[in-house]
């Protein structure tokens, strides 16, 4: 059974870890998510790059509604946060955890969550969870 990204333009899977797909501009040095054709800062062509799998929680909130497209309507909600990646990119992502489990500045890492099964494979979205590994 394979883990298949729900949107391959946004990320790929490296084993069980989602790797975000972004772009970097050689002219001005800025990085972006998702991939782009031109730099929105200087309008130069960009190169596609893989972004870091870890970052720092910049801001967060908790949504008390089912996740968009969720089959389970008994959900107690989900966290949403802005994650600062080392490349200078700030992304918004769904978070893993309860309302009280997030704190600004905490290390985060990308994780996959299965949203449904398709022809024997698991279709996944990327989320960010607290990075509790030593040295994180």
N, C-alpha and C positions, 0 to 999 in steps of 0.2 A: 504494500500500500504506500503510495507516494503522497507527499504534501504538495499541493498545487496552489500557487498564489491566486487569490480571487481576481487580482489585476496585475498581470505580469509587467506592465509598464511602470508600476510603482515599486515593486520589490521582487526579488528572487529568493529561493530557499537554498541555504547551505546546510544540509542535514536538517536539523530541526530549528535552525535560526534564520529569521528573515533578514535579508540584507537590502537596505533601501537603495534605490537607483536615483542618482542625482546627476548634476552637471557642474562643471567648473570652467570658469573663464580664464584663459591664460593671459589675456590682456589686462584685466583689472584684479584678478586673483579671487574673485567672489565665487562661492558655491551656492547651489540651489537645489531644492526639492519641490516637485519631481523633476525629471529630465526636461530640458528645454533645448531648443535649436539655437537661439540667440540669447546673449546676455541681456537682461532687462536694464542693466546699468549703463553699459557702453555700446550695446547692439552688435558686438562682435560674436562670431561663431564660438560655441562652447564644445567641450569634450564631455562625453558621458563618463561618470565615475561611480564607484560604489561608496556609499557613505558609511561612517562608523556605526557599529552595532550598539554603542553605548553613548550616553549623554547625561545631562544634568537637568533635573526638573526645575523649570523657570517659574511656572505658574500652574494652578490646577483648579478644577471645580468638580462637583459631583452632580450628575444628571439623574433625576428620579423618574425616568421613563425607560421603557424597554429600548435596547439598542436598535437603531434603524434596521428594519428587515428581520428582527429577531423572531424566532418561532415561539420562544417562551415569553408569554405576556405576564408571567408571575415574577419577572425580574425585579429586583430591588433597585435597579439603576446601575450606573457605571461611571467611572472616573474619566475625565478628559483633561489632558495637560499639554502644556507647551514644553518641548524638550529641546535644549540647546545641545547640538552636536559639536564635536571638536572642530569641524570644518567651518564653523561660523553660521551654520544653518539652524534656524529655529523651526521645528515642525510641530504641528498639532496632531495628537494621537490619542486613541482610547487607551486608558490605563488599566492595569490589573491591580485590584485591591479594594478594600472597604473604604468608606468615607474618611475615617480617621487614620488611614495608613500612609498618607502622603505628606511630605514636608518639602518646602522649597529648598533647593540646593541638594537634594538627595540624588545619588547616582542611580541611573536607570539603564536598562538593557532591552533590546528588542526580543520579543517572544511571539510565537505563533499561537493562534486560537482557531480550532476547527469550527467552521460555520455550517458546513453540510458535507455529505458524502456524494460523490459523483463517479459512477462506473468503477467502484472499488477504491477510488482515491479520496483523500481528504482535502477539501477546499479550505484554505486558511486565509485569515486576515492577520496583519501585524498589529501588535499592541506593544506597550512598554510597561515593564514591571520593575520594582525595586531591584537593584543589583546588589545582592547580599553576599557576593563572592568575596573572599579575602582580598584586600588591596583595592577594592572597587571604590 
